Amino acid sequence: MASGTATLDALVMNCPMIIAYKISKLTFSLGRLLVRSKWIGMANILAKKEIGKEFLQKQMNSEAIYSYAQQLLEDTEFYYSVKKEMQDITYNLREYYDEKMLEKSAENILQILDIT
């Protein structure tokens, strides 16, 4: 996965994931200077730990990704421990969820645009 939204979807669906990013060295270096986070994946940022294994820059290679995917597929105990962590994070995020969040956001946007 290489999208914040996709990692959040996988987290909510309780689907173990692999996060892979490889961009130019300059862009990566500038990003690291501007963003103070240990993780790149949105699910990991919200979890405050690595839920989806991240492979960045030089770490992103076929051998590393294959090895981790193989572990997920063949080690049942590991697979279910990752799913359990994801389930716990999703449950903890629910305390921040407001059922009327989208409605409130839309109303705020309309007020800003002075359409109402």
N, CA, C and O atoms as a printed pandas DataFrame, in Angstrom:
     atom_number atom_name residue_name chain_id  residue_number  x_coord  y_coord  z_coord
0              1         N          MET        A               1    0.840   -1.173    0.000
1              2        CA          MET        A               1    0.000    0.000    0.000
2              3         C          MET        A               1    0.887    1.238    0.000
3              4         O          MET        A               1    1.979    1.252    0.567
4              5         N          ALA        A               2    0.390    2.249   -0.640
5              6        CA          ALA        A               2    1.139    3.500   -0.667
6              7         C          ALA        A               2    0.192    4.684   -0.547
7              8         O          ALA        A               2    0.439    5.747   -1.117
8              9         N          SER        A               3   -0.876    4.500    0.186
9             10        CA          SER        A               3   -1.851    5.573    0.348
10            11         C          SER        A               3   -2.325    5.595    1.787
11            12         O          SER        A               3   -2.630    4.553    2.369
12            13         N          GLY        A               4   -2.384    6.786    2.355
13            14        CA          GLY        A               4   -2.859    6.911    3.723
14            15         C          GLY        A               4   -4.265    6.385    3.889
15            16         O          GLY        A               4   -4.572    5.707    4.870
16            17         N          THR        A               5   -5.130    6.698    2.921
17            18        CA          THR        A               5   -6.511    6.241    2.987
18            19         C          THR        A               5   -6.583    4.720    2.904
19            20         O          THR        A               5   -7.365    4.098    3.624
20            21         N          ALA        A               6   -5.786    4.121    2.044
21            22        CA          ALA        A               6   -5.795    2.661    1.906
22            23         C          ALA        A               6   -5.325    1.991    3.198
23            24         O          ALA        A               6   -5.864    0.955    3.587
24            25         N          THR        A               7   -4.330    2.569    3.862
25            26        CA          THR        A               7   -3.864    1.960    5.113
26            27         C          THR        A               7   -4.931    2.071    6.194
27            28         O          THR        A               7   -5.078    1.164    7.013
28            29         N          LEU        A               8   -5.674    3.166    6.203
29            30        CA          LEU        A               8   -6.774    3.300    7.166
30            31         C          LEU        A               8   -7.883    2.303    6.856
31            32         O          LEU        A               8   -8.459    1.708    7.767
32            33         N          ASP        A               9   -8.182    2.120    5.574
33            34        CA          ASP        A               9   -9.183    1.127    5.188
34            35         C          ASP        A               9   -8.759   -0.265    5.659
35            36         O          ASP        A               9   -9.561   -1.004    6.229
36            37         N          ALA        A              10   -7.508   -0.613    5.420
37            38        CA          ALA        A              10   -7.004   -1.928    5.834
38            39         C          ALA        A              10   -7.074   -2.074    7.352
39            40         O          ALA        A              10   -7.415   -3.142    7.861
40            41         N          LEU        A              11   -6.752   -1.005    8.070
41            42        CA          LEU        A              11   -6.815   -1.046    9.533
42            43         C          LEU        A              11   -8.238   -1.320    9.999
43            44         O          LEU        A              11   -8.464   -2.197   10.833
44            45         N          VAL        A              12   -9.189   -0.576    9.464
45            46        CA          VAL        A              12  -10.582   -0.733    9.865
46            47         C          VAL        A              12  -11.122   -2.111    9.467
47            48         O          VAL        A              12  -11.927   -2.697   10.191
48            49         N          MET        A              13  -10.676   -2.627    8.310
49            50        CA          MET        A              13  -11.119   -3.943    7.857
50            51         C          MET        A              13  -10.317   -5.077    8.507
51            52         O          MET        A              13  -10.553   -6.257    8.248
52            53         N          ASN        A              14   -9.356   -4.680    9.364
53            54        CA          ASN        A              14   -8.550   -5.663   10.088
54            55         C          ASN        A              14   -7.788   -6.579    9.127
55            56         O          ASN        A              14   -7.761   -7.798    9.297
56            57         N          CYS        A              15   -7.174   -5.970    8.122
57            58        CA          CYS        A              15   -6.449   -6.694    7.088
58            59         C          CYS        A              15   -4.959   -6.337    7.162
59            60         O          CYS        A              15   -4.585   -5.213    6.826
60            61         N          PRO        A              16   -4.110   -7.265    7.592
61            62        CA          PRO        A              16   -2.671   -6.972    7.653
62            63         C          PRO        A              16   -2.160   -6.421    6.323
63            64         O          PRO        A              16   -2.605   -6.829    5.250
64            65         N          MET        A              17   -1.224   -5.494    6.420
65            66        CA          MET        A              17   -0.781   -4.770    5.228
66            67         C          MET        A              17    0.733   -4.619    5.183
67            68         O          MET        A              17    1.433   -4.781    6.182
68            69         N          ILE        A              18    1.196   -4.311    4.010
69            70        CA          ILE        A              18    2.591   -3.947    3.777
70            71         C          ILE        A              18    2.560   -2.555    3.162
71            72         O          ILE        A              18    1.862   -2.322    2.175
72            73         N          ILE        A              19    3.313   -1.638    3.742
73            74        CA          ILE        A              19    3.367   -0.258    3.257
74            75         C          ILE        A              19    4.721   -0.057    2.600
75            76         O          ILE        A              19    5.761   -0.283    3.220
76            77         N          ALA        A              20    4.705    0.370    1.337
77            78        CA          ALA        A              20    5.949    0.513    0.588
78            79         C          ALA        A              20    6.004    1.878   -0.094
79            80         O          ALA        A              20    5.071    2.272   -0.793
80            81         N          TYR        A              21    7.098    2.585    0.115
81            82        CA          TYR        A              21    7.326    3.887   -0.515
82            83         C          TYR        A              21    8.761    3.959   -1.015
83            84         O          TYR        A              21    9.709    3.621   -0.306
84            85         N          LYS        A              22    8.886    4.403   -2.240
85            86        CA          LYS        A              22   10.213    4.693   -2.778
86            87         C          LYS        A              22   10.062    5.926   -3.658
87            88         O          LYS        A              22    9.419    5.890   -4.707
88            89         N          ILE        A              23   10.674    7.021   -3.204
89            90        CA          ILE        A              23   10.604    8.287   -3.922
90            91         C          ILE        A              23   12.027    8.816   -4.089
91            92         O          ILE        A              23   12.979    8.179   -3.639
92            93         N          SER        A              24   12.178    9.941   -4.714
93            94        CA          SER        A              24   13.524   10.490   -4.923
94            95         C          SER        A              24   14.187   10.768   -3.571
95            96         O          SER        A              24   13.515   11.070   -2.585
96            97         N          LYS        A              25   15.493   10.661   -3.548
97            98        CA          LYS        A              25   16.243   10.896   -2.305
98            99         C          LYS        A              25   16.002   12.306   -1.774
99           100         O          LYS        A              25   15.857   12.505   -0.567
100          101         N          LEU        A              26   15.961   13.275   -2.671
101          102        CA          LEU        A              26   15.754   14.662   -2.260
102          103         C          LEU        A              26   14.373   14.834   -1.617
103          104         O          LEU        A              26   14.253   15.429   -0.546
104          105         N          THR        A              27   13.346   14.318   -2.267
105          106        CA          THR        A              27   11.987   14.425   -1.728
106          107         C          THR        A              27   11.889   13.726   -0.381
107          108         O          THR        A              27   11.280   14.252    0.550
108          109         N          PHE        A              28   12.482   12.549   -0.271
109          110        CA          PHE        A              28   12.447   11.794    0.982
110          111         C          PHE        A              28   13.165   12.568    2.093
111          112         O          PHE        A              28   12.664   12.660    3.214
112          113         N          SER        A              29   14.335   13.120    1.778
113          114        CA          SER        A              29   15.104   13.886    2.774
114          115         C          SER        A              29   14.342   15.126    3.227
115          116         O          SER        A              29   14.294   15.425    4.420
116          117         N          LEU        A              30   13.747   15.845    2.281
117          118        CA          LEU        A              30   12.962   17.027    2.640
118          119         C          LEU        A              30   11.755   16.635    3.486
119          120         O          LEU        A              30   11.423   17.316    4.457
120          121         N          GLY        A              31   11.109   15.552    3.120
121          122        CA          GLY        A              31    9.960   15.075    3.886
122          123         C          GLY        A              31   10.335   14.742    5.314
123          124         O          GLY        A              31    9.606   15.073    6.249
124          125         N          ARG        A              32   11.468   14.087    5.481
125          126        CA          ARG        A              32   11.930   13.730    6.829
126          127         C          ARG        A              32   12.245   14.970    7.665
127          128         O          ARG        A              32   12.055   14.972    8.881
128          129         N          LEU        A              33   12.726   16.017    7.008
129          130        CA          LEU        A              33   13.010   17.266    7.726
130          131         C          LEU        A              33   11.726   17.981    8.147
131          132         O          LEU        A              33   11.663   18.575    9.223
132          133         N          LEU        A              34   10.711   17.918    7.297
133          134        CA          LEU        A              34    9.473   18.651    7.549
134          135         C          LEU        A              34    8.484   17.897    8.426
135          136         O          LEU        A              34    7.722   18.514    9.171
136          137         N          VAL        A              35    8.488   16.588    8.347
137          138        CA          VAL        A              35    7.515   15.778    9.077
138          139         C          VAL        A              35    8.221   15.032   10.200
139          140         O          VAL        A              35    9.150   14.259    9.966
140          141         N          ARG        A              36    7.772   15.274   11.398
141          142        CA          ARG        A              36    8.371   14.642   12.582
142          143         C          ARG        A              36    7.548   13.433   13.010
143          144         O          ARG        A              36    6.816   13.493   13.998
144          145         N          SER        A              37    7.665   12.361   12.282
145          146        CA          SER        A              37    6.946   11.137   12.607
146          147         C          SER        A              37    7.867    9.953   12.359
147          148         O          SER        A              37    8.665    9.956   11.421
148          149         N          LYS        A              38    7.750    8.956   13.199
149          150        CA          LYS        A              38    8.543    7.741   13.008
150          151         C          LYS        A              38    8.023    6.925   11.834
151          152         O          LYS        A              38    8.747    6.104   11.271
152          153         N          TRP        A              39    6.753    7.157   11.463
153          154        CA          TRP        A              39    6.123    6.322   10.451
154          155         C          TRP        A              39    5.581    7.161    9.312
155          156         O          TRP        A              39    5.362    8.366    9.441
156          157         N          ILE        A              40    5.372    6.486    8.192
157          158        CA          ILE        A              40    4.822    7.138    7.008
158          159         C          ILE        A              40    3.348    6.768    6.835
159          160         O          ILE        A              40    2.535    7.611    6.455
160          161         N          GLY        A              41    3.009    5.531    7.108
161          162        CA          GLY        A              41    1.636    5.054    6.924
162          163         C          GLY        A              41    0.687    5.681    7.941
163          164         O          GLY        A              41    0.979    5.716    9.136
164          165         N          MET        A              42   -0.458    6.178    7.451
165          166        CA          MET        A              42   -1.428    6.837    8.319
166          167         C          MET        A              42   -1.910    5.916    9.443
167          168         O          MET        A              42   -2.098    6.365   10.574
168          169         N          ALA        A              43   -2.108    4.643    9.138
169          170        CA          ALA        A              43   -2.542    3.688   10.174
170          171         C          ALA        A              43   -1.483    3.600   11.278
171          172         O          ALA        A              43   -1.828    3.539   12.458
172          173         N          ASN        A              44   -0.215    3.594   10.909
173          174        CA          ASN        A              44    0.867    3.534   11.896
174          175         C          ASN        A              44    0.938    4.816   12.714
175          176         O          ASN        A              44    1.176    4.777   13.921
176          177         N          ILE        A              45    0.733    5.943   12.060
177          178        CA          ILE        A              45    0.764    7.230   12.768
178          179         C          ILE        A              45   -0.345    7.269   13.823
179          180         O          ILE        A              45   -0.114    7.675   14.962
180          181         N          LEU        A              46   -1.544    6.845   13.434
181          182        CA          LEU        A              46   -2.662    6.824   14.384
182          183         C          LEU        A              46   -2.439    5.815   15.506
183          184         O          LEU        A              46   -2.805    6.064   16.654
184          185         N          ALA        A              47   -1.840    4.679   15.170
185          186        CA          ALA        A              47   -1.600    3.633   16.162
186          187         C          ALA        A              47   -0.423    3.977   17.081
187          188         O          ALA        A              47   -0.276    3.408   18.163
188          189         N          LYS        A              48    0.403    4.909   16.631
189          190        CA          LYS        A              48    1.623    5.288   17.351
190          191         C          LYS        A              48    2.589    4.111   17.482
191          192         O          LYS        A              48    3.383    4.030   18.419
192          193         N          LYS        A              49    2.493    3.201   16.507
193          194        CA          LYS        A              49    3.434    2.085   16.396
194          195         C          LYS        A              49    3.255    1.460   15.020
195          196         O          LYS        A              49    2.296    1.758   14.308
196          197         N          GLU        A              50    4.175    0.603   14.660
197          198        CA          GLU        A              50    4.118   -0.001   13.330
198          199         C          GLU        A              50    3.137   -1.172   13.316
199          200         O          GLU        A              50    3.442   -2.266   13.792
200          201         N          ILE        A              51    1.968   -0.918   12.766
201          202        CA          ILE        A              51    0.937   -1.939   12.593
202          203         C          ILE        A              51    1.110   -2.571   11.219
203          204         O          ILE        A              51    1.094   -3.793   11.076
204          205         N          GLY        A              52    1.275   -1.725   10.217
205          206        CA          GLY        A              52    1.573   -2.180    8.856
206          207         C          GLY        A              52    3.064   -2.044    8.649
207          208         O          GLY        A              52    3.620   -0.960    8.824
208          209         N          LYS        A              53    3.711   -3.121    8.281
209          210        CA          LYS        A              53    5.168   -3.105    8.101
210          211         C          LYS        A              53    5.531   -2.113    7.000
211          212         O          LYS        A              53    4.990   -2.175    5.895
212          213         N          GLU        A              54    6.446   -1.202    7.306
213          214        CA          GLU        A              54    6.864   -0.184    6.351
214          215         C          GLU        A              54    8.206   -0.541    5.720
215          216         O          GLU        A              54    9.171   -0.874    6.408
216          217         N          PHE        A              55    8.239   -0.462    4.407
217          218        CA          PHE        A              55    9.472   -0.632    3.641
218          219         C          PHE        A              55    9.705    0.666    2.887
219          220         O          PHE        A              55    8.964    0.997    1.961
220          221         N          LEU        A              56   10.733    1.396    3.284
221          222        CA          LEU        A              56   10.998    2.716    2.718
222          223         C          LEU        A              56   12.346    2.741    2.011
223          224         O          LEU        A              56   13.328    2.163    2.478
224          225         N          GLN        A              57   12.366    3.418    0.888
225          226        CA          GLN        A              57   13.574    3.654    0.125
226          227         C          GLN        A              57   14.359    2.363   -0.123
227          228         O          GLN        A              57   13.863    1.470   -0.809
228          229         N          LYS        A              58   15.576    2.249    0.423
229          230        CA          LYS        A              58   16.425    1.070    0.176
230          231         C          LYS        A              58   15.863   -0.206    0.794
231          232         O          LYS        A              58   16.148   -1.307    0.323
232          233         N          GLN        A              59   15.064   -0.057    1.848
233          234        CA          GLN        A              59   14.452   -1.233    2.485
234          235         C          GLN        A              59   13.381   -1.852    1.588
235          236         O          GLN        A              59   13.023   -3.019    1.742
236          237         N          MET        A              60   12.882   -1.059    0.658
237          238        CA          MET        A              60   11.828   -1.543   -0.236
238          239         C          MET        A              60   12.470   -2.341   -1.372
239          240         O          MET        A              60   12.890   -1.789   -2.389
240          241         N          ASN        A              61   12.531   -3.628   -1.168
241          242        CA          ASN        A              61   13.049   -4.521   -2.202
242          243         C          ASN        A              61   12.248   -5.815   -2.176
243          244         O          ASN        A              61   11.593   -6.141   -1.186
244          245         N          SER        A              62   12.311   -6.527   -3.259
245          246        CA          SER        A              62   11.461   -7.708   -3.406
246          247         C          SER        A              62   11.738   -8.766   -2.343
247          248         O          SER        A              62   10.808   -9.422   -1.874
248          249         N          GLU        A              63   12.992   -8.943   -1.957
249          250        CA          GLU        A              63   13.327   -9.959   -0.956
250          251         C          GLU        A              63   12.700   -9.632    0.397
251          252         O          GLU        A              63   12.127  -10.510    1.042
252          253         N          ALA        A              64   12.803   -8.388    0.828
253          254        CA          ALA        A              64   12.276   -7.973    2.129
254          255         C          ALA        A              64   10.751   -8.077    2.148
255          256         O          ALA        A              64   10.166   -8.587    3.104
256          257         N          ILE        A              65   10.121   -7.592    1.090
257          258        CA          ILE        A              65    8.668   -7.636    1.021
258          259         C          ILE        A              65    8.180   -9.087    0.961
259          260         O          ILE        A              65    7.228   -9.453    1.649
260          261         N          TYR        A              66    8.829   -9.899    0.144
261          262        CA          TYR        A              66    8.456  -11.312    0.038
262          263         C          TYR        A              66    8.600  -12.014    1.384
263          264         O          TYR        A              66    7.728  -12.789    1.778
264          265         N          SER        A              67    9.688  -11.747    2.082
265          266        CA          SER        A              67    9.942  -12.394    3.370
266          267         C          SER        A              67    8.848  -12.059    4.382
267          268         O          SER        A              67    8.363  -12.935    5.098
268          269         N          TYR        A              68    8.467  -10.788    4.433
269          270        CA          TYR        A              68    7.429  -10.385    5.381
270          271         C          TYR        A              68    6.075  -10.960    4.967
271          272         O          TYR        A              68    5.325  -11.447    5.813
272          273         N          ALA        A              69    5.761  -10.906    3.686
273          274        CA          ALA        A              69    4.492  -11.460    3.202
274          275         C          ALA        A              69    4.429  -12.962    3.488
275          276         O          ALA        A              69    3.383  -13.480    3.877
276          277         N          GLN        A              70    5.521  -13.639    3.299
277          278        CA          GLN        A              70    5.578  -15.073    3.577
278          279         C          GLN        A              70    5.327  -15.344    5.062
279          280         O          GLN        A              70    4.618  -16.288    5.414
280          281         N          GLN        A              71    5.906  -14.518    5.923
281          282        CA          GLN        A              71    5.679  -14.668    7.362
282          283         C          GLN        A              71    4.198  -14.498    7.695
283          284         O          GLN        A              71    3.636  -15.272    8.470
284          285         N          LEU        A              72    3.571  -13.478    7.104
285          286        CA          LEU        A              72    2.141  -13.261    7.330
286          287         C          LEU        A              72    1.305  -14.453    6.864
287          288         O          LEU        A              72    0.351  -14.855    7.531
288          289         N          LEU        A              73    1.673  -15.007    5.721
289          290        CA          LEU        A              73    0.890  -16.089    5.132
290          291         C          LEU        A              73    1.135  -17.453    5.777
291          292         O          LEU        A              73    0.233  -18.289    5.829
292          293         N          GLU        A              74    2.343  -17.673    6.262
293          294        CA          GLU        A              74    2.687  -19.007    6.753
294          295         C          GLU        A              74    2.716  -19.143    8.271
295          296         O          GLU        A              74    2.547  -20.247    8.788
296          297         N          ASP        A              75    2.924  -18.055    8.988
297          298        CA          ASP        A              75    3.004  -18.106   10.449
298          299         C          ASP        A              75    1.652  -17.644   11.017
299          300         O          ASP        A              75    1.412  -16.452   11.206
300          301         N          THR        A              76    0.791  -18.612   11.278
301          302        CA          THR        A              76   -0.575  -18.320   11.726
302          303         C          THR        A              76   -0.587  -17.510   13.010
303          304         O          THR        A              76   -1.386  -16.583   13.151
304          305         N          GLU        A              77    0.283  -17.845   13.943
305          306        CA          GLU        A              77    0.332  -17.120   15.217
306          307         C          GLU        A              77    0.700  -15.653   14.988
307          308         O          GLU        A              77    0.096  -14.756   15.576
308          309         N          PHE        A              78    1.689  -15.420   14.133
309          310        CA          PHE        A              78    2.102  -14.050   13.812
310          311         C          PHE        A              78    0.955  -13.293   13.127
311          312         O          PHE        A              78    0.654  -12.153   13.482
312          313         N          TYR        A              79    0.331  -13.933   12.157
313          314        CA          TYR        A              79   -0.778  -13.328   11.417
314          315         C          TYR        A              79   -1.885  -12.877   12.367
315          316         O          TYR        A              79   -2.361  -11.745   12.280
316          317         N          TYR        A              80   -2.288  -13.757   13.267
317          318        CA          TYR        A              80   -3.373  -13.405   14.177
318          319         C          TYR        A              80   -2.940  -12.399   15.243
319          320         O          TYR        A              80   -3.779  -11.668   15.768
320          321         N          SER        A              81   -1.664  -12.347   15.571
321          322        CA          SER        A              81   -1.206  -11.319   16.513
322          323         C          SER        A              81   -1.270   -9.937   15.863
323          324         O          SER        A              81   -1.613   -8.955   16.522
324          325         N          VAL        A              82   -0.942   -9.861   14.572
325          326        CA          VAL        A              82   -1.047   -8.591   13.840
326          327         C          VAL        A              82   -2.515   -8.175   13.757
327          328         O          VAL        A              82   -2.837   -7.010   13.990
328          329         N          LYS        A              83   -3.404   -9.107   13.431
329          330        CA          LYS        A              83   -4.836   -8.805   13.353
330          331         C          LYS        A              83   -5.376   -8.339   14.705
331          332         O          LYS        A              83   -6.203   -7.428   14.758
332          333         N          LYS        A              84   -4.926   -8.942   15.779
333          334        CA          LYS        A              84   -5.366   -8.558   17.125
334          335         C          LYS        A              84   -4.934   -7.129   17.434
335          336         O          LYS        A              84   -5.718   -6.337   17.959
336          337         N          GLU        A              85   -3.692   -6.805   17.110
337          338        CA          GLU        A              85   -3.212   -5.423   17.319
338          339         C          GLU        A              85   -4.058   -4.430   16.532
339          340         O          GLU        A              85   -4.423   -3.370   17.039
340          341         N          MET        A              86   -4.365   -4.784   15.291
341          342        CA          MET        A              86   -5.176   -3.898   14.448
342          343         C          MET        A              86   -6.572   -3.726   15.042
343          344         O          MET        A              86   -7.114   -2.621   15.059
344          345         N          GLN        A              87   -7.136   -4.803   15.519
345          346        CA          GLN        A              87   -8.461   -4.755   16.126
346          347         C          GLN        A              87   -8.458   -3.855   17.357
347          348         O          GLN        A              87   -9.386   -3.071   17.559
348          349         N          ASP        A              88   -7.418   -3.966   18.178
349          350        CA          ASP        A              88   -7.310   -3.137   19.379
350          351         C          ASP        A              88   -7.199   -1.655   19.021
351          352         O          ASP        A              88   -7.829   -0.812   19.659
352          353         N          ILE        A              89   -6.402   -1.340   18.008
353          354        CA          ILE        A              89   -6.228    0.054   17.583
354          355         C          ILE        A              89   -7.550    0.600   17.059
355          356         O          ILE        A              89   -7.943    1.711   17.414
356          357         N          THR        A              90   -8.236   -0.159   16.227
357          358        CA          THR        A              90   -9.526    0.273   15.684
358          359         C          THR        A              90  -10.521    0.531   16.808
359          360         O          THR        A              90  -11.252    1.521   16.781
360          361         N          TYR        A              91  -10.547   -0.350   17.787
361          362        CA          TYR        A              91  -11.458   -0.179   18.923
362          363         C          TYR        A              91  -11.132    1.111   19.680
363          364         O          TYR        A              91  -12.034    1.860   20.056
364          365         N          ASN        A              92   -9.844    1.365   19.900
365          366        CA          ASN        A              92   -9.428    2.572   20.623
366          367         C          ASN        A              92   -9.734    3.845   19.844
367          368         O          ASN        A              92   -9.980    4.887   20.452
368          369         N          LEU        A              93   -9.726    3.786   18.523
369          370        CA          LEU        A              93  -10.020    4.963   17.707
370          371         C          LEU        A              93  -11.497    5.335   17.749
371          372         O          LEU        A              93  -11.856    6.478   17.469
372          373         N          ARG        A              94  -12.343    4.392   18.090
373          374        CA          ARG        A              94  -13.788    4.655   18.110
374          375         C          ARG        A              94  -14.169    5.730   19.121
375          376         O          ARG        A              94  -15.200    6.384   18.963
376          377         N          GLU        A              95  -13.351    5.923   20.162
377          378        CA          GLU        A              95  -13.691    6.953   21.146
378          379         C          GLU        A              95  -13.616    8.353   20.547
379          380         O          GLU        A              95  -14.186    9.296   21.095
380          381         N          TYR        A              96  -12.905    8.492   19.410
381          382        CA          TYR        A              96  -12.803    9.795   18.747
382          383         C          TYR        A              96  -13.857    9.979   17.666
383          384         O          TYR        A              96  -13.988   11.072   17.114
384          385         N          TYR        A              97  -14.602    8.940   17.358
385          386        CA          TYR        A              97  -15.577    8.980   16.270
386          387         C          TYR        A              97  -16.877    9.626   16.732
387          388         O          TYR        A              97  -17.386    9.332   17.814
388          389         N          ASP        A              98  -17.383   10.480   15.920
389          390        CA          ASP        A              98  -18.670   11.139   16.173
390          391         C          ASP        A              98  -19.563   10.830   14.970
391          392         O          ASP        A              98  -19.196   11.126   13.833
392          393         N          GLU        A              99  -20.722   10.241   15.214
393          394        CA          GLU        A              99  -21.612    9.839   14.132
394          395         C          GLU        A              99  -22.010   11.001   13.225
395          396         O          GLU        A              99  -22.303   10.794   12.048
396          397         N          LYS        A             100  -22.024   12.199   13.755
397          398        CA          LYS        A             100  -22.440   13.362   12.961
398          399         C          LYS        A             100  -21.234   14.146   12.428
399          400         O          LYS        A             100  -21.364   15.302   12.024
400          401         N          MET        A             101  -20.073   13.510   12.434
401          402        CA          MET        A             101  -18.848   14.177   12.021
402          403         C          MET        A             101  -18.932   14.717   10.592
403          404         O          MET        A             101  -18.567   15.867   10.348
404          405         N          LEU        A             102  -19.407   13.904    9.647
405          406        CA          LEU        A             102  -19.490   14.350    8.255
406          407         C          LEU        A             102  -20.493   15.486    8.097
407          408         O          LEU        A             102  -20.243   16.449    7.372
408          409         N          GLU        A             103  -21.609   15.367    8.768
409          410        CA          GLU        A             103  -22.630   16.412    8.700
410          411         C          GLU        A             103  -22.089   17.730    9.250
411          412         O          GLU        A             103  -22.301   18.788    8.658
412          413         N          LYS        A             104  -21.390   17.662   10.383
413          414        CA          LYS        A             104  -20.809   18.875   10.976
414          415         C          LYS        A             104  -19.756   19.480   10.053
415          416         O          LYS        A             104  -19.685   20.700    9.901
416          417         N          SER        A             105  -18.935   18.625    9.437
417          418        CA          SER        A             105  -17.901   19.119    8.518
418          419         C          SER        A             105  -18.528   19.829    7.329
419          420         O          SER        A             105  -18.076   20.902    6.927
420          421         N          ALA        A             106  -19.579   19.223    6.764
421          422        CA          ALA        A             106  -20.268   19.836    5.621
422          423         C          ALA        A             106  -20.862   21.184    6.003
423          424         O          ALA        A             106  -20.764   22.143    5.237
424          425         N          GLU        A             107  -21.477   21.268    7.183
425          426        CA          GLU        A             107  -22.057   22.535    7.643
426          427         C          GLU        A             107  -20.976   23.601    7.798
427          428         O          GLU        A             107  -21.181   24.756    7.425
428          429         N          ASN        A             108  -19.826   23.215    8.347
429          430        CA          ASN        A             108  -18.717   24.168    8.508
430          431         C          ASN        A             108  -18.212   24.665    7.162
431          432         O          ASN        A             108  -17.922   25.851    7.002
432          433         N          ILE        A             109  -18.106   23.761    6.195
433          434        CA          ILE        A             109  -17.647   24.152    4.858
434          435         C          ILE        A             109  -18.642   25.127    4.226
435          436         O          ILE        A             109  -18.249   26.135    3.639
436          437         N          LEU        A             110  -19.932   24.817    4.354
437          438        CA          LEU        A             110  -20.944   25.709    3.806
438          439         C          LEU        A             110  -20.911   27.086    4.454
439          440         O          LEU        A             110  -21.098   28.098    3.778
440          441         N          GLN        A             111  -20.672   27.126    5.769
441          442        CA          GLN        A             111  -20.568   28.412    6.461
442          443         C          GLN        A             111  -19.365   29.200    5.972
443          444         O          GLN        A             111  -19.453   30.409    5.753
444          445         N          ILE        A             112  -18.250   28.522    5.801
445          446        CA          ILE        A             112  -17.033   29.192    5.317
446          447         C          ILE        A             112  -17.267   29.757    3.924
447          448         O          ILE        A             112  -16.850   30.874    3.618
448          449         N          LEU        A             113  -17.938   28.974    3.081
449          450        CA          LEU        A             113  -18.214   29.416    1.707
450          451         C          LEU        A             113  -19.388   30.384    1.640
451          452         O          LEU        A             113  -19.679   30.954    0.588
452          453         N          ASP        A             114  -20.064   30.563    2.785
453          454        CA          ASP        A             114  -21.214   31.466    2.891
454          455         C          ASP        A             114  -22.304   31.081    1.882
455          456         O          ASP        A             114  -22.857   31.931    1.184
456          457         N          ILE        A             115  -22.596   29.766    1.826
457          458        CA          ILE        A             115  -23.611   29.262    0.907
458          459         C          ILE        A             115  -24.947   29.084    1.612
459          460         O          ILE        A             115  -25.986   29.071    0.953
460          461         N          THR        A             116  -24.949   28.951    2.905
461          462        CA          THR        A             116  -26.202   28.681    3.621
462          463         C          THR        A             116  -27.068   29.899    3.746
463          464         O          THR        A             116  -28.153   29.828    4.323
